[in-house]
Protein backbone atom coordinates (compact mmCIF):
# COMPACT_ATOMS: atom_id res chain seq x y z
CA UNK A 1 0.00 0.00 0.00
CA UNK A 2 2.87 2.39 0.84
CA UNK A 3 4.48 1.71 -2.54
CA UNK A 4 1.19 2.22 -4.37
CA UNK A 5 0.64 5.54 -2.61
CA UNK A 6 4.20 6.66 -3.42
CA UNK A 7 3.76 5.75 -7.08
CA UNK A 8 0.42 7.55 -7.24
CA UNK A 9 1.78 10.72 -5.62
CA UNK A 10 4.85 10.62 -7.84
CA UNK A 11 2.68 10.29 -10.92
CA UNK A 12 0.52 13.23 -9.81
CA UNK A 13 3.65 15.32 -9.20
CA UNK A 14 5.09 14.40 -12.60
CA UNK A 15 1.82 15.24 -14.35
CA UNK A 16 1.58 18.56 -12.53
CA UNK A 17 5.11 19.51 -13.53
CA UNK A 18 4.54 18.37 -17.10
CA UNK A 19 1.37 20.46 -17.33
CA UNK A 20 3.28 23.58 -16.29
CA UNK A 21 5.97 23.19 -18.96
CA UNK A 22 4.92 24.50 -22.37
CA UNK A 23 6.55 21.88 -24.58
CA UNK A 24 5.02 19.71 -27.27
CA UNK A 25 3.93 16.30 -25.98
CA UNK A 26 6.13 13.27 -26.50
CA UNK A 27 5.17 10.71 -29.09
CA UNK A 28 5.65 6.96 -28.90
CA UNK A 29 9.34 6.24 -29.37
CA UNK A 30 10.56 9.69 -28.25
CA UNK A 31 13.21 9.93 -25.55
CA UNK A 32 11.81 11.08 -22.22
CA UNK A 33 13.38 14.09 -20.51
CA UNK A 34 15.28 13.36 -17.31
CA UNK A 35 13.16 13.54 -14.16
CA UNK A 36 13.45 12.60 -10.50
CA UNK A 37 10.84 10.95 -8.29
CA UNK A 38 10.77 9.27 -4.90
CA UNK A 39 10.75 5.47 -5.01
CA UNK A 40 8.79 3.22 -2.66
CA UNK A 41 11.42 3.68 0.06
CA UNK A 42 11.36 7.46 -0.22
CA UNK A 43 14.77 7.63 -1.93
CA UNK A 44 15.01 10.11 -4.81
CA UNK A 45 15.84 8.36 -8.08
CA UNK A 46 16.32 9.80 -11.55
CA UNK A 47 15.59 8.46 -14.98
CA UNK A 48 19.21 9.07 -16.00
CA UNK A 49 20.42 6.71 -13.22
CA UNK A 50 18.34 3.89 -14.64
CA UNK A 51 19.18 4.62 -18.28
CA UNK A 52 22.88 4.40 -17.40
CA UNK A 53 22.34 0.78 -16.25
CA UNK A 54 19.96 -0.57 -18.89
CA UNK A 55 17.25 0.45 -21.36
CA UNK A 56 14.13 1.81 -19.69
CA UNK A 57 10.48 1.57 -20.73
CA UNK A 58 8.04 3.97 -19.10
CA UNK A 59 4.45 2.84 -19.01
CA UNK A 60 1.50 4.78 -17.62
CA UNK A 61 -1.16 2.31 -16.57
CA UNK A 62 -4.62 3.72 -16.24
CA UNK A 63 -6.36 1.55 -13.69
CA UNK A 64 -9.71 1.69 -12.04
CA UNK A 65 -9.28 1.77 -8.27
C-alpha positions in Angstrom: 0.0 0.0 0.0 2.9 2.4 0.8 4.5 1.7 -2.5 1.2 2.2 -4.4 0.6 5.5 -2.6 4.2 6.7 -3.4 3.8 5.7 -7.1 0.4 7.6 -7.2 1.8 10.7 -5.6 4.8 10.6 -7.8 2.7 10.3 -10.9 0.5 13.2 -9.8 3.7 15.3 -9.2 5.1 14.4 -12.6 1.8 15.2 -14.4 1.6 18.6 -12.5 5.1 19.5 -13.5 4.5 18.4 -17.1 1.4 20.5 -17.3 3.3 23.6 -16.3 6.0 23.2 -19.0 4.9 24.5 -22.4 6.5 21.9 -24.6 5.0 19.7 -27.3 3.9 16.3 -26.0 6.1 13.3 -26.5 5.2 10.7 -29.1 5.7 7.0 -28.9 9.3 6.2 -29.4 10.6 9.7 -28.3 13.2 9.9 -25.5 11.8 11.1 -22.2 13.4 14.1 -20.5 15.3 13.4 -17.3 13.2 13.5 -14.2 13.5 12.6 -10.5 10.8 10.9 -8.3 10.8 9.3 -4.9 10.7 5.5 -5.0 8.8 3.2 -2.7 11.4 3.7 0.1 11.4 7.5 -0.2 14.8 7.6 -1.9 15.0 10.1 -4.8 15.8 8.4 -8.1 16.3 9.8 -11.6 15.6 8.5 -15.0 19.2 9.1 -16.0 20.4 6.7 -13.2 18.3 3.9 -14.6 19.2 4.6 -18.3 22.9 4.4 -17.4 22.3 0.8 -16.3 20.0 -0.6 -18.9 17.3 0.4 -21.4 14.1 1.8 -19.7 10.5 1.6 -20.7 8.0 4.0 -19.1 4.4 2.8 -19.0 1.5 4.8 -17.6 -1.2 2.3 -16.6 -4.6 3.7 -16.2 -6.4 1.6 -13.7 -9.7 1.7 -12.0 -9.3 1.8 -8.3 
